[in-house]
C-alpha cells in the first residue's frame, strides 16, 4: 500500500505541475490576445510606409548633434531654394540608412557575445554540469527577448519621444511619458505593436534587446552548478521585464538619473555611454545577490584567510576562447552605442574602439602582475590564465561608460585601476565565503561601479554637448563644452552625479534581486538538491548528457569494463575448451599406444 500511495502522490504532483504550466500558458495567450500590436488594424501603418517620417532633411545634424533644420540659415535656404530641401531629403535618408545599418551590424556583434559567455562559463564549470551551464546561457537569449518584447522595451524606452528625431530617424511612437522619471506605463505600446512601423524604433529595440541580454547573462555564471533550471527561467523573465528596463529607463530613457543635470544641476546628469552601470554593475550586483542566497557549491571550501581554494574548471582553453570572443564583440558593444556612423558625433567611433582596446590591454597586464604579487608561492613567475581573462573583461567593463568621453591616456589608467580592482575583489569575495565560479561579482560589479565613477574623474569635455539636454549652447560658461570631470574643468557637479548614479546601481542591482531570490529560496524553488549536485546537473536536470561530462565518462568506463569482462570470460571459456581438447587428445593417444 505504501508503494501505491507513493506512486499516486507522484502522479498527483506531476498533474499539479502540468496544470500550473497550463494556467501560465493561458494567461500568456490572454495577454497576447489583448495586445494592440496583435489585434490592431493592419492597414493602420505609420512611419516608413507613409512618405518620409524616418530619413529626410529633419535628420541632418551639425557636428554637435543639433538638427540643422532648426537654424536660421537652413530656414532661409528652405524658403528660397526648394531644390536644397529635396537634396537634403535624399541626404537625410542616406544618412539615416547608414546609421541604421551600422547599429544593426554592431547589434549582431553584441548578440555574438552570447557565444563568448557560453564558452567562458562552460570552460570554468565542472564537466558534470557542463550542459546545464551551457543551456542556461543559451536559453537566456530567447527567454529574455520575449520578456523584453512583451514588457521591458516599453518600460525602458516608452518616453524616448523626448529625443523626437534621432540619428536613426523619427521614433515618435515612443511618447508615453513617465511617472516622475521612475517608470513608463503605456499599455498600447507593450508587445512592440506592429502598427507603428518606424525603423528607428525597431532598430533601437534590437540593439537594446541584445544589450539587455548581456545583463541577464552575467549572473548565470555566478550561480552556476547549483540552481534549478526552472528557477533560471523565472529569473530570466524577471530580469528582462523588471530589473534591466526600469533602471535602463532611469539612465537611458530620460528618467530621474538622466534628469539630474536639469532638475538638480548636477553636471549632465547620469552619464553612461555604453553601460558600465546599466548593464554590468547591475548585472554584477544581481549576481552577488544570487550567489549570496544560493550559498557555495557542494565540495567548495573556503580557507578563511582570503586565499583561493577553487574548484577548477574542466576546460580552461575553452574559457579563454570565450574571453577572446567577448573582447571582439565588445568593440561592437561600445562603438555601436553611438547609434550613428554618419552625422553628429560619428567621428568618435575610432577613439571609442581604440580606448576600448587600450583599457582591456592595460587591465589584463595589470591583473597578471598584481595577482602574481598577491598570491606568489615561489620565485618563479607563473601567470594564472583565468585571472588574465578576468582582467581583460574587467578593463572592458570599466571603459564602457567613458569610452567616448576620455583620451587614450585616461583609458589606460581606467584599465589599470580595473586590473587592480579585479585582483583585490576576487580575494575579498572569497574571504566573505561567497562562491562565484566565474568572477562575475568582481569583473562586472566592482569594475562596473568603477567605470561609472571614472566618467566623473576623467571626462575631458570634448564630447557630450547637449547630453541629457544640458549645455545646448553653453556649459560652465564655455561654448560647445561637453561632459567634464574633476581632472578637466574641475567639474565637481558631474562627479557627484556619477556618485549618485553608482549608489543607485548598487541599490537597484542588489535589493530587488535579493528579494526575488529570497522568495524563490523560501519556497524551495531556487537551489537544486544536494544529491543532484553530487551526481551532476547534466544527469538530473537535463534530458541528455555530454560525451565529455563526468557522468557520461563514468557510464563509458562502466560499459568498457563490462565489455572487457565479457571478453575475458569468452577468452577463459576458449582456453578451457582448448585445455579439455588437449586432455582428450592425450587420453586418446595413450589408449592407442
Helices and strands as residue ranges (DSSP letters): H 2-34, H 36-39, G 47-49, G 57-59, G 68-70, H 72-80, H 82-124, G 127-129, H 130-147, I 148-152, H 153-157, G 160-163, E 165-166, E 169-170, G 187-189, H 199-222, H 229-238, I 239-243, H 244-252, H 260-263, I 276-281, H 282-294, H 316-336, G 346-348, H 349-375, H 385-399, H 408-431, H 440-440, I 441-446, H 447-458, G 467-469, E 474-475, E 478-479, H 492-522, H 530-535, H 537-540, H 550-592
